[in-house]
């Protein structure tokens, strides 16, 4: 199977810059969320529509990032 309908965009979640990449394989949309620098995966999600998959990824990312402590340099 081949990924179709690929889209990538950057959003901000609670002060963190997050890259969302979404695509369709078969009848399911997938979304991969990573922090822009250094590009580490925050979460992956899927859904029947792109909006559903992205919304799940945003919700899960918000949960994970809210637990992340920021150290002053």
PyMOL commands that set and color helices and strands:
alter all, ss='L'
color gray80, all
select helices_A, chain A and resi 50-66
alter helices_A, ss='H'
color red, helices_A
select strands_A, chain A and resi 4-13+16-25+28-35+41-47
alter strands_A, ss='S'
color yellow, strands_A
deselect
rebuild
show_as cartoon
